Amino acid sequence: MSTLDTLRLTLYDCTLLSNDLYPWFLPLTFFLLGACIGSFLNVIIYRMPRGLSICSPSRSFCPHCGTPIPGRLNLPIISWLWLRGRSACCHQPISPRYCIVELLTALLFLAVSLSQDTDVLSQLAISLWMATLLAILFIDWETMIVLRRLCLTALIIAVGAAMLDPGITSGHIGLEALGLGGITGALVAAAFGFILLRSFALLGLLLFGLHSHRFTRRVNWVLEQAPDGEDIQLTIGGKILLLSQLFHESSDRLTLRQATLTPVTATSPGTPDTASAGTSSPPADIILTPEALQLAGGRRILLEDHDRLTGSCTGYFSKRSAMGSGDAWIALAIGSLAGVDGVVMALAGGSFIGLVAAICARRGFGTPIPFGPSLITAALIWWFFGPTILACA
């Protein structure tokens, strides 16, 4: 018998004993552990999208003034409620997201301990997989960024869970018919999720993401800050296009056909006034990206360095993804443990949840909305209530 088998048998015996004597002990332990993990997730959610280390500084700090937070004021859930959602050092409001993440993680850990008929190690692996999905959800919700490192972390955790209990993946619809389970089942379902969502993204690009317009004569274009001060707008031929509507991710492009750029000087602080944004040149295609204008010859004009850019063109061609490529990585993370059926139901349920959320928030109609949170929410609902949903269908 291996060391791992011995450890699992010992934990299993201890679990049975504790359930007989103290049935509340294991659920309570998972709840408290989940709250602590949720506190660490807040560190990940805040630091990773900003390129900060999650290890240094080791102590949490105030997001407003940077003051280190003492341990007595860093208790999961309790500290935010005790301080009434404000920082103890500078008294600035602290987002309720911190308390929500800790409470949700604690509840997920509790739900796993109460619902999963498997050993403690497998329950812990499933809980950590869900916690990683929760971090991906909130990062995507706040920044519209999907970190592949977290998706791959979820895959690794899922493979570990499948190694501990092969039955976790072998019982899924689709994999069961193929006789796949354990690590193989986790990897196959993860690959299925990635390929499926990637295929939808490419299909959406072909059907809805390509737009072309030619003018009968040369027209002027203007690139400047939108009146709300939070967006950049492109006015071309009398039509106003917002960059938030044009671009869903960094790979999206808009090409100004046979365009010219009026020479202007940079206006951002610290940039020399003599730095010209362009010189008169024969008309050529100019590519607009979320960050810059790319001129013929490879020269880039950063948008942040200029308040206003103008020129003329004969038309434009845009390529905008209908679904971000990050959603495919989320589907990979979901499929790794939820299986093929989990991916399919996450896509179907996530589409419904996303539509309802957009209607309730009165968003959409060109405004990009992250689809990842809807996917993950639907996947977690399916994980806990899938059999009940099928029974009622």
TIDO-309831 format. One record per residue (C-alpha): y, z, x. Coordinates in steps of 0.1 Angstrom, whole numbers, plus 2048, in hexadecimal, padded with zeros to 3 digits. Layout:
BEGIN
YZX;...
***
This chain:
BEGIN
800800800;8227F680E;83F80D813;8527FC7F6;8348017DF;8318257E9;85682B7E2;8548197C0;83682E7B6;84784E7C0;8668457AD;85283B78F;84085D78F;86286F793;87085A776;85486375F;857887768;87D887763;87A874742;86288E735;8768AC740;89A89F740;89C87E72D;8C187D731;8C1880757;8BA85B761;8D284B747;8ED864752;8E685C777;8E9837770;90A83C75D;91A850779;90D838793;91B81B77F;93D82B77D;93D82F7A3;93280B7A8;94D801790;9678127A6;95B7FD7C3;95C7DE7AE;9817E47A9;9857E37CE;9737C27CF;9877B37B2;9A87BD7C2;9A17B57E6;98A7977E9;9A077E7D7;9BD7897ED;9A878480D;9A87AA815;98B7BC824;9777D180B;96F7EA827;9907EE839;9A380382F;985817824;99A82C80B;9A881D7EC;9CE8187EB;9E98157D1;9EE7F07C8;A147F57C5;A1E80A7E4;9FF8097F9;9FB82F7FB;9D783B800;9C884B7E1;9B886D7E7;9948727DC;99D88B7C1;9B38707B0;9998547B5;97E86079C;970843788;97D841764;98A865765;9A786077D;9B684376A;9B5856749;9C2876759;9DF864769;9E5851748;9E3830759;9FE837774;9FD83B799;A0185E7A6;A158547C4;A3083C7B6;A29840791;A2681B78B;A0E80F770;9EA80877A;9D87ED768;9BF7F974E;9A77E075E;99E7FB777;99181375C;9827F7748;96D7EA766;96080D76E;95781474A;9477F2744;9327F6764;92781975A;91D80C738;90A7EF746;8F680675E;8EF81D740;8E480072A;8CC7F3745;8BC81674A;8B7819725;8AB7F671D;8977E973C;8727F373C;86E7F2761;870809780;89081978C;8948017AA;8927E2794;8AB7F277B;8C37F9798;8C07D57A4;8C77C7781;8E57DF77E;8F37D379F;8EE7AF794;9027B6775;91D7C8789;9217AA79F;925794780;93F7AC774;9537A8794;951782791;95D78476D;97C798774;986785793;983764780;996773763;9B377F778;9B5763793;9A0746786;98E7487A7;9687497A9;95C7587CA;93C7477D5;9347657EB;93177B7CC;91B7617BA;90475F7D8;9047857D9;8F87857B5;8DD76C7BE;8D17827DB;8D07A17C5;8BC78D7AA;8A37817C4;89F7A67CE;89A7B07AA;8807947A5;86E7A07C5;86D7C47B7;8617B9794;856794791;85379976B;87979A769;87B77476D;858768763;85E77173E;87B759739;87873B722;87371C737;86772E756;84A73D743;83F71A738;84070F75C;82D72D768;84A73777F;85575A786;8607727A0;8757657BC;86C7407B5;877744790;89875479B;8A07387B3;89571C79A;8AA72B77E;8C872F795;8C570B7A0;8C270077C;8E2713773;8F6704790;8EA6E0789;8F06E3764;9146F0766;91C6D8783;90F6BB76E;9256C6751;9436C8768;93D6A4775;938697752;9586A8746;96B698763;95E67575A;965679735;98568E734;992693757;99D670760;9BF664753;9D364675E;9F5638752;A0961A75F;A2E615756;A3C5F274F;A585FA768;A5E612784;A67635777;A75654787;A6167478C;A6D698792;A596B579F;A6A6D7799;A666FA78C;A5F6FD767;A7970F751;A6272E74D;A63732773;A3D737775;A32713777;A3B6F1787;A416D3772;A3F6AE779;A57698764;A4C674766;A5965874F;A68672737;A46685734;A436A9740;A226B4750;A1C6D875C;A086DD77B;9F46F9769;9E96DE751;9E36C376B;9CD6D7782;9B06EE77B;9A56F379F;9B06EA7C2;99C6C97C3;9B06BA7A6;9C869E7AE;9E468979F;9ED6687B0;A106597AC;A0B6347AE;A216207C6;A3863E7C8;A576457DD;A646677E7;A8A66E7E8;A9367E80A;A9C6A3804;A9E6C281A;A896E1817;A996FE804;A8071A808;A8B73981C;A85736841;A80710841;A996FD856;AB26E8842;AAA6CA858;A866C984D;A856AA838;A6C6A681C;A6A681820;A7B66282C;A8064181B;A6062C81E;A4F61080C;A3F61A7EB;A1C6297EF;A0463F7DC;A0E6647DE;9F467E7D5;9FF69E7C3;9E96BD7C8;9EE6E17BB;9FF6EA7DC;A0F6CA7EB;A186A67EA;A03690802;A1567280E;A0765281D;9FC659841;9F067C839;A1268F839;A136AC821;A326BA810;A2C6DE804;A396E47E1;A437087E9;A5C6FB803;A706E87EA;A826EF7CA;A836CB7BE;A726AB7C9;A7A6897BA;A716657BD;A646477AA;A426377A2;A3161D78D;A1763477D;9FF650783;9DA658784;9CC67B780;9AA68B787;9A56AD777;9856BF773;97B6C9750;9686E775E;96D6F977F;9536F6799;95271C79B;94171D779;92370D789;9207297A2;923742785;907731774;8F3733794;8F8759794;8EF75C76F;8D0747771;8C375A78F;8B9777779;8C076D755;8AA74E759;8AD72A74B;8B1737727;8CC74F733;8E0732742;8DD71C723;8E673970B;903743723;910720721;90D71E6FB;9197416F4;93473F70F;9437206FF;9457326DE;9547526EE;96D73D702;97872A6E2;97D74A6CF;99075A6EC;9A773C6EF;9AF73C6CA;9B57626C9;9CB7606E8;9DB73F6DC;9D472F6FC;9C670D705;9D36EA6FD;9D66E2722;9DA70672F;9BC70D746;9A672A73B;98B738751;968731743;95674975A;95D769747;950759727;93074E739;929770747;931782727;91976B714;8FE77072F;90079672D;8FF795707;8E077F70A;8D0796723;8D27B470C;8D07A56EA;8BE7846EF;89D78D6DD;8B179C6C0;8C677C6BD;8A67666BD;89677C6A3;8B477968C;8B8753692;
***
